[in-house]
Amino acid sequence: MTTSGSTALLTDHYELTMLQAALAGGTAHRRSVFELFPRRLPDGRRYGVVAGVGRALDAIERFRFDDEALSVLRDGGVVDEPTLAWLADYRFSGDLWGYPEGEVYFPYSPLVVVEGTFAEAVLLETLLLSIYNHDSAIASAASRMTTAAAGRPCIEMGSRRTHEEAAVAAARAAYLCGFASTSNLAARERYAVPTAGTSAHSFTLLHDTEEDAFRAQVTSLGTGTTLLVDTYDVEEAVRLGVEVAGPELGAVRLDSGDLGLLAVRVREQLDALGATGTRILVTSDLDEFAIAALRAAPVDGYGVGTRLVTGSGHPTCGFVYKLVAREGADGTREPVAKRSTDKISIGGRKFALRRRDAAGVAEAEVVGIGEPPTDDGNDRPLLVELVRGGEVVGREPLDAARERHLRAREELPVAARRLSDGQPVIETIHLP
């Protein structure tokens, strides 16, 4: 962003050179429909999660070529003066429909449908893709992790493992998919995501003894605090922790070693010391597979960092943004599509619904081309209005999206909960 907060330069050079050529050629104002969609799910995944919608709407509102942005383009010779003059007055005035935040998606789900002139809509390509690809990758990983946790709380703590702004977006996306809190304070400020945290190994090492460190922490933060017990000897640290805080000690954290075995031993020790209510939290490069492996251990919560903020092996979703319809010479809308091998798109304005059986379990993603598919009485429309005539109409609280995700995930067949590699849990059907 520019120092003024504009998002206009968060884009690729070629978006503006296409605009210049279209303006000069007289095609820039043709009514067009663009679609943001995935051609496939990341390898082995059974569903994906839509995230970043709220952030994208905020970014569209700030997509303005102010004096600072125009100076960058002019000084760099990026586009000519007629194009700069057009950009100075740019305001997206079209319509945008999309899957609401927290919804699940499948191959060729029409996640965003952008309607407007070619000039207006093409400029949003890079901005929308960068937000949706990142946030949806984090959300998709977070959903698998909270599924594996089976109701035990997960804490997002990956800020130090990614770009500082990506860390804020990742915390938001993780909370959307069921994480209980984050370590990132900017996420608290911007999105009201609950934050949590106590101390690191450096705090223990600062003090002359581990007991001194524990006493300082408990005196300042109370007996309900979480003590990190693996700086030296875990068994001795647990004993000291209960001695200092008493049986009301809130929690202990394990950050190294065989977490499952240690959790069993620590639980036994805590119970023997009378600290039966003290929780055990574990951290250390956890992912959904490690969380699932700890399901039988007496673990009360998980702190997840690196694997979450990198999408657990899939840091992007592979979304694309393609022109699927445009105004023809006779003024009517006609479908267009890319037909290259392995990179096809399907022409036409899309509509989508989730087909469900009599019990409300999802059976298919049904995509209508040109007109909405017929609802058989138990289906659920997926596209909602996000922007109307350039004005944002689809903004909602993050907690609403969080609740939506839980409902959408519960609607999927039971196979969606498996962490083993598999195909999309429901098929995508296109209707002409």
Residue pairs with C-beta under 8 A, 6 or more apart in sequence:
1 7
1 9
1 10
1 62
2 8
2 9
2 66
2 68
2 69
2 72
3 68
4 66
4 68
5 62
6 62
6 63
6 64
6 65
6 66
6 68
6 69
7 59
7 60
7 62
7 63
7 127
8 63
8 64
8 65
8 66
8 69
8 87
8 90
9 69
9 72
10 59
10 126
10 127
10 130
11 123
11 125
11 126
11 127
12 125
12 126
13 78
15 122
15 123
15 125
15 126
16 73
16 78
16 79
16 83
16 87
16 123
17 78
17 79
18 122
19 28
19 79
19 83
19 86
19 87
19 119
19 122
19 123
20 79
20 80
20 82
20 83
22 28
22 118
22 119
22 122
23 82
23 83
23 86
23 119
24 82
27 118
28 117
28 118
28 119
29 117
29 118
29 119
30 117
30 118
30 326
30 327
31 115
31 116
31 117
31 118
31 326
31 327
31 333
32 115
32 116
32 117
32 118
32 121
32 122
32 323
32 325
32 326
32 327
33 113
33 114
33 115
33 121
33 323
33 324
33 325
33 326
33 333
33 349
34 113
34 114
34 121
34 122
34 124
34 125
34 321
34 322
34 323
34 324
35 110
35 112
35 113
35 114
35 321
35 322
35 324
35 345
35 350
36 98
36 110
36 111
36 112
36 114
36 128
36 129
36 132
36 319
36 320
36 321
37 108
37 109
37 110
37 111
37 112
37 319
37 320
37 322
37 345
38 48
38 105
38 106
38 107
38 108
38 109
38 111
38 317
38 318
38 319
38 320
39 107
39 108
39 318
39 320
39 343
39 344
40 107
40 318
41 47
41 48
41 106
41 107
41 424
42 48
42 137
42 140
42 311
42 313
42 314
42 317
42 318
43 314
43 421
44 420
44 421
44 422
45 140
45 314
45 424
46 415
46 416
46 418
46 422
46 423
46 424
46 425
47 104
47 105
47 106
47 140
47 143
47 409
47 412
47 416
47 424
47 425
48 104
48 105
48 106
48 136
48 140
48 317
49 102
49 103
49 104
49 105
49 136
49 139
49 140
49 142
49 143
49 176
49 177
49 405
50 98
50 99
50 100
50 101
50 102
50 103
50 104
50 105
50 111
50 132
50 136
50 139
51 101
51 102
51 132
51 135
51 136
51 138
51 139
51 172
51 173
51 176
51 177
52 101
52 131
52 132
52 134
52 135
52 136
52 169
52 173
53 98
53 99
53 100
53 101
53 386
53 394
53 401
54 101
54 395
54 396
54 398
54 401
55 131
55 135
55 169
55 172
56 127
56 128
56 131
56 132
57 386
57 387
57 392
57 394
57 395
59 127
59 131
60 92
60 96
60 124
60 127
60 387
60 392
61 392
63 90
63 92
63 123
63 124
63 127
64 90
64 91
65 73
65 87
65 88
65 90
70 84
70 87
70 88
72 78
73 79
73 84
73 87
74 84
79 87
86 119
90 120
90 123
91 390
92 116
92 120
92 121
92 123
92 124
92 387
92 390
93 116
93 120
93 389
93 390
94 114
94 115
94 116
94 117
94 120
94 121
94 387
94 389
94 390
95 114
95 115
95 116
95 385
95 387
95 388
95 389
96 112
96 113
96 114
96 115
96 385
96 386
96 387
96 394
97 112
97 113
97 115
97 383
97 384
97 385
97 386
98 111
98 112
98 113
98 383
98 384
98 386
98 394
99 105
99 109
99 110
99 111
99 112
99 352
99 382
99 383
99 384
100 384
100 394
100 396
100 401
100 404
101 176
101 396
101 398
101 401
101 404
102 139
102 176
102 177
102 401
102 402
102 403
102 404
102 405
102 408
103 382
103 404
103 405
103 408
104 405
104 408
104 409
104 412
105 111
105 136
105 365
106 365
106 424
106 425
106 426
106 427
106 428
107 424
107 428
108 346
108 365
108 367
108 428
108 430
109 352
109 365
109 367
109 382
109 428
110 350
110 351
110 352
110 367
110 383
111 132
111 319
112 128
112 132
112 321
112 386
113 349
113 350
113 383
114 121
114 124
114 128
115 121
115 349
118 323
118 326
122 323
124 321
125 321
128 321
129 319
129 320
129 321
131 169
132 317
132 319
133 316
133 317
133 318
133 319
134 166
134 169
134 170
134 315
134 316
135 169
135 170
135 172
135 173
136 173
136 317
136 319
137 311
137 314
137 315
137 316
137 317
138 169
138 170
138 173
138 174
138 308
138 309
138 311
139 173
139 174
139 176
139 177
139 405
140 177
140 311
140 314
140 317
141 287
141 288
141 307
141 308
141 311
141 312
141 314
142 154
142 156
142 173
142 174
142 176
142 177
142 178
142 179
142 308
143 177
143 178
143 405
143 409
144 288
144 312
144 419
145 154
145 179
145 286
145 287
145 288
145 291
145 302
145 304
145 308
145 312
146 154
146 177
146 178
146 179
147 288
147 409
147 417
148 288
148 289
148 291
148 292
148 295
148 419
149 291
149 302
150 295
152 299
152 300
152 301
152 302
153 179
153 180
153 181
153 300
153 301
153 302
154 174
154 178
154 179
154 180
154 291
154 301
154 302
154 303
154 304
155 179
155 180
155 181
155 182
155 183
155 196
155 281
155 301
155 302
155 303
155 304
156 170
156 171
156 174
156 175
156 179
156 181
156 182
156 183
156 184
156 304
156 305
156 308
156 309
157 182
157 183
157 197
157 283
157 303
157 304
157 305
158 167
158 170
158 304
158 305
158 306
158 308
158 309
159 167
159 171
159 182
159 183
159 184
159 309
160 167
160 305
161 167
161 305
161 306
161 309
161 310
162 170
162 309
162 310
166 309
167 184
167 186
167 187
167 309
168 184
168 186
168 187
168 190
168 191
170 308
170 309
171 182
171 183
171 184
171 186
171 187
171 191
171 193
172 187
172 190
172 191
172 193
172 398
174 182
174 304
174 308
175 181
175 182
175 187
175 191
175 193
175 194
175 398
175 402
176 398
176 401
176 402
176 405
177 402
177 405
178 402
178 405
178 406
179 304
180 194
180 196
180 301
181 193
181 194
181 195
181 196
182 188
182 193
182 194
182 195
182 196
183 195
183 196
183 197
184 193
184 195
185 195
187 193
187 195
188 194
188 195
191 398
192 398
193 398
198 217
198 221
198 225
198 226
198 227
198 228
198 253
199 213
199 217
199 227
199 228
200 228
201 228
201 231
201 255
203 213
203 217
203 228
204 210
204 213
204 228
204 231
204 232
205 231
206 213
207 213
207 216
210 231
210 232
210 236
210 237
210 240
211 240
211 243
211 244
214 227
214 237
214 240
214 241
214 244
214 245
215 244
217 225
217 227
218 225
218 227
218 244
218 245
222 250
223 245
223 246
223 248
223 249
223 250
224 248
224 249
224 250
225 245
225 249
225 250
225 251
226 250
226 251
226 252
226 253
226 279
226 281
227 237
227 241
227 245
227 249
227 251
227 252
227 253
228 252
228 253
228 255
229 237
229 238
229 241
229 252
229 253
229 254
229 266
230 237
230 253
230 254
230 255
230 256
230 257
230 262
231 237
234 254
234 257
234 262
234 265
234 266
235 265
235 269
237 252
238 252
238 266
238 269
238 270
238 273
239 269
239 273
241 249
241 252
242 249
242 270
242 273
242 274
242 275
242 278
247 273
247 274
247 275
247 276
247 277
247 278
248 275
248 277
249 275
249 278
250 278
250 279
251 278
251 279
251 280
251 281
251 300
251 301
252 266
252 270
252 278
252 279
252 280
252 281
253 281
253 282
253 283
253 303
254 262
254 263
254 266
254 280
254 281
254 282
254 283
254 284
255 282
255 283
255 284
256 284
259 282
259 284
259 290
259 294
259 297
259 299
260 293
260 294
260 296
260 297
260 299
263 280
263 282
263 294
263 297
263 298
263 299
264 297
264 298
266 280
267 280
267 298
270 276
270 278
270 280
279 300
279 301
280 298
280 299
280 300
280 301
281 299
281 300
281 301
281 302
281 303
282 294
282 299
282 301
282 302
282 303
283 302
283 303
283 304
283 305
285 305
285 306
285 307
286 302
286 303
286 304
286 305
286 307
287 304
287 307
287 308
287 312
288 312
288 419
289 419
291 302
291 304
292 419
294 302
307 313
320 345
322 337
322 338
322 345
323 336
324 335
324 336
324 337
324 345
324 346
324 347
324 348
324 349
324 350
325 333
325 334
325 335
325 336
325 347
325 348
325 349
326 333
326 334
326 336
327 333
327 334
328 334
333 349
335 347
335 348
335 349
335 369
335 370
336 347
337 344
337 345
337 346
337 347
338 344
338 345
346 369
346 430
347 369
348 369
348 370
349 369
349 370
350 367
350 368
350 369
350 383
351 367
351 368
351 371
351 372
351 373
351 381
351 383
352 365
352 366
352 367
352 368
352 373
352 381
352 382
352 383
353 366
353 368
353 372
353 373
353 375
353 379
353 380
353 381
353 382
354 362
354 364
354 365
354 366
354 379
354 380
354 382
354 411
355 362
355 363
355 364
355 365
355 366
355 376
355 379
355 429
356 362
356 363
356 378
356 379
356 380
356 411
357 363
357 378
358 378
360 378
360 411
361 411
361 412
361 413
362 411
362 412
362 413
362 425
362 426
363 426
364 426
364 427
364 428
364 429
365 382
365 426
365 427
365 428
365 429
366 373
366 379
366 428
366 429
366 431
367 373
367 428
367 429
367 430
367 431
368 430
368 431
369 430
369 431
369 432
370 432
372 381
373 379
373 431
375 381
384 394
385 393
385 394
386 392
386 393
386 394
387 393
387 394
409 416
412 425
412 426
413 425
413 426
415 422
415 425
416 425
